[in-house]
Amino acid sequence: MKFLFDLLPVILFFAAYKFAGADPDASLALASSLLGDGIVATQAPILIATVVAIVSTFLQILIVWLKHRKVDRMLWVSLAIIVVFGGATLFFHNPTFIKWKPTALYWLFSGVLVFSALLLKRNLIRNMLEAQIQLPELVWSRLNLAWALFFVCMGVLNLYVAYNFSEEAWVNFKLFGGMGLMLAFVLGQGFYLSKHMQEDAS
């Protein structure tokens, strides 16, 4: 449930895009009423989906705050990025900005992991997981580096899909491709960690 909750803005973005694309005339009327004139029918689905993503991210933070009375820092970062890139998409009526948003977030995550490890001498992956599992120091370092490289690759792949495939293909990839690759990476990591946990236990 938490995994689905974390993906809430992405899921709603996908759903809004599909619903808007199913009725171009109604979508154009709605987008024009929200954002003003100058919008063509082909722009309406991505603009409506962007509005939904921004609103749902605010809603996500509100739910977390009401439940826990605190909001994780990365949620605030995600909100800031969707407001900046999504806001630029809405203001300029240009989907290029929202297509860069996942890459900006991925590369920010990667930069934070590397910066913390090299300059602050803090392994953030270890900080998050060491209460659940015990691993050798070298494995923690490899794990941190693996996540950093994964986020770099995801950022590059997002741009590749955005610039070499249709808008609809990018929207599909944003949900299913991103989620599938993340799950595959986590599963592969699980096999790797289980081996070292067994060796450590022995």
N, C-alpha and C positions, 0 to 999 in steps of 0.2 A: 504494500500500500504506500509506503514511503517513497519507493522508487517511482510509482505512478504519480504521486503527489509532486515529486520533484520535476517530473516531465509535464506537469499540467499546462504550462504556457505553450509548450511545443505541440501537445496533443490538441489544444484548443485552436492554435494557429492552423494546424493541418485541417481540422474540421471546418473552421470558418472559411478557409480557402476553397475547400471542396463544395461547401454549400453555396458560396458566392458564385463559384464557377458554373454551378448548375442552372442559375437564373441570371444571365448577364444583364438584362434590362433592370431588374429589381436591384441588383448589386450596384449598377451604375447610379441609380437614383439614390440609394442609401449612401454611397461613397460621396456623391456630390452634396448631399444634405449635410454630411459630417465635415467635409473638407473643402467645399466650395467648388466652383466651376473649373473647367480646364482639364477634367479627367476623361480619359477615353475608356471605352468598355473593357478593353483588355487589361487595363490597370486596376480596375475595381476589385477583383478578388484578392490580390496581394495587399492592397491598401486596407481593405476591411480586415483581412487576417492580421495585419500589423497592429491595427487598433485593438483587436481582441487580445493579441499577445501582450501588449503594454498593460491593458486593463487587468488581464489575468495575473500578471506578475505582481501588480499592486495588491490584488486580491490574495494571492499566495502569501505575501508578506503579512498582510492583515490577519490572515488565519493563523499563521505561525505566532505572531505577537499575541493574539488573543489566547492562544493555547498555552504558550510558554513564557509570555511576558519578556521575551528576548528574541532577536532575529540574528541568525548566523551571518557573519560578515560577507560570505560569498553570495548570499541572497541579495544583499545590498549592492554588491558589485554587479550581479546579474541585472538588477533593476536599473542601475545607472547605464549599463551598456545598451539595454533594450530601449531605454528612453532616448539616448543619444542617437543610436543608429536607426531605431524605429521612427523617432521624431523627424530625423532628416529625410527618411523615406516619405513620410506623410507631408512634410513641408514642400519638398521638391517634386513630389509625385514620381519618385524614382526608386525602383526596387533594388537598385545596386547596393544601397546602404544596408538594407535589412539582410541582404545576402552575405554581406561582410560580417554581420553581427556574430554568428557562430565562430568564425575564424578568430575574431578579436577576443572572444571569451576563451577559446581553446588556448590561444597563444598567451593570454594573460595568465591562465592556470599554469602553463608550462614555465613561464618566466618566474612566477612566484616560487615554484618548486625549486628551480635552479638557483635563483637568488638566495633563497633561504638556506639551501644546502651549502653553497659556496661562500657566501659572505656572512651569514648569521650562524653557520654551523648547526642548523636545525633541519632535521629530516621530517618534513610535515606528514609524509605518509606514515612514518613510524609513530609520530604523535597521535595520529588518528586510530591506528590499529594495534599498538603494542599492548593495550589492555585486553585484547582478545587473543592475540597470538604472540609467541616468543620466537624470534629469529636471530641468527647471527648478524653481526654488524654489517658484514659485506653484503648479505642478502638484502638488508634494509636499504643500503645504498643503491644496489641494483634495482630494487623495486621503485625507489624514488626516481631514478634515471629513466626507467621504463615508462613510468607515467608521464614524465616530461616529454619524452620522445613521442609517445602515443598522441599527446595533445598537439604537438607540432604537426604530426602527420595528418591528424584529423582536420586541422586548420587548412592545410594544403589541399587535402582531398575535397573539403567543402568548396573551396574556390574553383577547383578543377571542374566539379560538377556544375557549379553555378555558371561558369563561363563556357562550358562545352556542351551543355544539355539544355533542354527546355526548362522554362520556369516551373512547370508542373513536375518534371522529373526531379528538380532541385527540392521542391516541397516534399515529395515522397521520400527522397534521400534524407532530408533533414530529420524526419521521424524514424522511418524504418531502417535506413542505412546507418544513421548515427547510433540508434539504439542497438541494432544488430552487431555492429562492430564493437560497441562498448561491452556488450554481453560476451562476445567471443573473446575479447581481450581479458575480461575478468575471469572467464572460465580457464583460459590458458594460464593465467597467472595463478589460479587456484591449484592447478596440477603442479606447477613449478614450486609453489610454496609448500604443498603437502609433502613433496619429496624432502625438502629441507627441514620441515617440522619433524618428520619421521627420523631423519638422521640426527637431529638435535636431541630428540627424545631418547634415542638409543645410546 
